[in-house]
Amino acid sequence: IDLIKGYIDLGAPIDGVNRGKYTYLMEASSGDLLSIVNLLCEYPDTDPNIVVVRGRGRRKKEFTALSLAKSDAVKAALIACGAAQ
């Protein structure tokens, strides 16, 4: 957690994306990492409502951090962070 906090404090984009085009908050929520979700939500620049579209045509799906969350605790943290239900 300290490493991630230091990384963000150095100016890393909070809503940056990984190779799969998911934001760091999406990755933390899908991995059930409550402490990381809480850490990212402490920063005012964090947007829990970013939508990532995967696939084309009928296979097209939209994902948000809330839709990827696995546990109720992570979902509650995201809602407290401002995620739209």
Residue frames as qw, qx, qy, qz and C-alpha x, y, z in Angstrom:
[[0.000, 0.888, 0.459, 0.000, 0.00, 0.00, 0.00],
 [0.311, -0.781, 0.106, 0.531, 2.86, 2.37, 0.81],
 [0.411, -0.095, 0.603, 0.677, 4.37, 1.70, -2.61],
 [0.176, 0.627, 0.654, 0.384, 1.12, 2.56, -4.38],
 [0.184, -0.918, -0.269, 0.228, 0.66, 5.66, -2.22],
 [0.388, -0.581, 0.313, 0.643, 4.18, 6.80, -3.08],
 [0.369, 0.205, 0.686, 0.592, 3.59, 6.09, -6.75],
 [0.056, 0.814, 0.540, 0.205, 0.48, 8.27, -6.75],
 [0.312, -0.866, -0.073, 0.384, 2.18, 11.00, -4.73],
 [0.441, -0.312, 0.456, 0.707, 4.90, 11.16, -7.39],
 [0.319, 0.473, -0.174, -0.803, 2.27, 12.08, -9.96],
 [0.091, 0.064, 0.944, 0.311, 1.16, 8.78, -11.45],
 [0.447, -0.139, -0.288, -0.835, -2.26, 9.09, -13.07],
 [0.439, -0.050, 0.730, -0.522, -4.86, 7.67, -10.69],
 [0.766, 0.392, 0.307, -0.406, -7.19, 6.78, -13.52],
 [0.156, 0.548, -0.735, -0.367, -4.42, 5.27, -15.61],
 [0.927, 0.126, 0.018, -0.353, -5.08, 1.99, -17.34],
 [0.555, -0.375, 0.719, 0.184, -3.28, -1.34, -17.61],
 [0.038, -0.184, 0.800, 0.570, -2.89, -3.48, -20.74],
 [0.062, 0.426, 0.898, 0.088, -6.50, -4.65, -20.51],
 [0.048, -0.460, -0.254, -0.850, -7.69, -1.02, -20.47],
 [0.535, -0.684, -0.495, -0.020, -9.02, -1.30, -16.90],
 [0.064, -0.818, 0.260, -0.510, -8.29, 1.48, -14.41],
 [0.246, 0.276, -0.792, 0.485, -6.35, 0.77, -11.23],
 [0.478, -0.102, 0.454, -0.745, -9.58, 1.09, -9.25],
 [0.854, 0.152, -0.214, -0.449, -11.24, -1.52, -11.47],
 [0.624, 0.293, -0.705, 0.166, -8.34, -3.91, -10.96],
 [0.024, -0.233, 0.714, -0.660, -8.42, -3.43, -7.19],
 [0.648, -0.016, 0.274, -0.711, -12.17, -3.96, -7.00],
 [0.859, 0.208, -0.362, -0.297, -12.09, -7.06, -9.18],
 [0.553, 0.271, -0.718, 0.324, -9.28, -8.48, -7.06],
 [0.644, -0.652, -0.389, -0.096, -11.23, -7.84, -3.84],
 [0.553, 0.052, -0.314, 0.770, -8.47, -5.55, -2.54],
 [0.240, -0.864, -0.440, -0.044, -10.45, -3.40, -0.12],
 [0.479, -0.655, -0.011, 0.584, -7.45, -1.56, 1.30],
 [0.347, -0.012, 0.447, 0.824, -6.32, -0.48, -2.19],
 [0.011, -0.670, -0.600, -0.438, -9.86, 0.61, -3.11],
 [0.365, -0.854, -0.305, 0.211, -10.00, 2.71, 0.06],
 [0.487, -0.424, 0.191, 0.739, -6.57, 4.18, -0.68],
 [0.246, 0.240, 0.541, 0.768, -7.50, 5.15, -4.24],
 [0.139, -0.768, -0.567, -0.264, -10.80, 6.64, -3.06],
 [0.428, -0.664, -0.217, 0.574, -8.93, 8.99, -0.70],
 [0.279, -0.171, 0.324, 0.888, -7.74, 10.98, -3.70],
 [0.378, 0.580, 0.309, -0.652, -10.22, 13.52, -5.11],
 [0.297, 0.485, -0.544, -0.617, -9.16, 12.76, -8.71],
 [0.166, 0.009, 0.984, 0.057, -10.41, 9.17, -8.51],
 [0.580, 0.135, -0.152, -0.789, -13.43, 8.57, -10.73],
 [0.402, -0.047, 0.902, -0.153, -15.22, 5.31, -9.88],
 [0.627, 0.531, 0.407, -0.399, -17.68, 5.79, -12.76],
 [0.157, 0.552, -0.627, -0.526, -15.28, 5.32, -15.68],
 [0.877, 0.243, 0.315, -0.270, -16.78, 2.89, -18.19],
 [0.113, -0.450, 0.786, 0.408, -14.62, 0.49, -20.19],
 [0.826, 0.349, 0.059, -0.439, -16.22, -1.10, -23.25],
 [0.284, -0.363, 0.857, 0.230, -14.94, -4.51, -24.33],
 [0.453, 0.279, 0.837, 0.128, -15.94, -6.48, -27.42],
 [0.177, 0.172, -0.367, -0.897, -17.93, -5.57, -30.50],
 [0.468, -0.152, -0.642, -0.588, -21.44, -6.07, -31.76],
 [0.756, -0.450, -0.323, -0.350, -23.52, -8.43, -29.66],
 [0.797, -0.165, -0.410, 0.411, -20.53, -9.32, -27.51],
 [0.153, 0.551, -0.186, 0.799, -20.03, -5.70, -26.46],
 [0.587, -0.611, -0.505, 0.166, -20.02, -5.28, -22.67],
 [0.022, 0.779, -0.184, 0.599, -19.53, -2.28, -20.43],
 [0.720, -0.288, -0.503, 0.382, -17.59, -2.54, -17.19],
 [0.143, -0.832, 0.178, -0.505, -17.21, -0.21, -14.22],
 [0.119, 0.374, -0.779, 0.488, -15.38, -0.66, -10.94],
 [0.578, -0.110, 0.468, -0.659, -18.70, -1.43, -9.24],
 [0.890, 0.222, -0.141, -0.373, -19.69, -4.07, -11.80],
 [0.649, 0.400, -0.624, 0.175, -16.33, -5.81, -11.34],
 [0.260, -0.493, 0.609, -0.564, -16.44, -5.79, -7.52],
 [0.536, -0.023, -0.840, -0.086, -16.69, -9.24, -5.98],
 [0.337, -0.316, -0.760, 0.457, -17.48, -8.58, -2.32],
 [0.174, -0.852, -0.469, -0.151, -20.10, -6.49, -0.57],
 [0.483, -0.683, -0.061, 0.544, -17.39, -4.63, 1.37],
 [0.363, -0.086, 0.411, 0.832, -15.72, -3.46, -1.84],
 [0.027, 0.605, 0.615, 0.505, -19.10, -2.50, -3.34],
 [0.332, -0.856, -0.365, 0.154, -19.92, -0.45, -0.22],
 [0.464, -0.502, 0.139, 0.717, -16.52, 1.30, -0.40],
 [0.268, 0.184, 0.541, 0.776, -17.08, 2.15, -4.08],
 [0.117, -0.766, -0.565, -0.282, -20.56, 3.52, -3.40],
 [0.421, -0.797, -0.172, 0.398, -19.11, 5.65, -0.59],
 [0.447, -0.257, 0.343, 0.785, -16.49, 6.82, -3.10],
 [0.310, 0.523, -0.034, -0.793, -19.24, 8.04, -5.44],
 [0.051, -0.021, 0.895, 0.443, -19.88, 5.09, -7.76],
 [0.577, 0.073, -0.082, -0.809, -23.26, 5.26, -9.47],
 [0.492, -0.012, 0.844, -0.212, -25.44, 2.27, -8.86]]
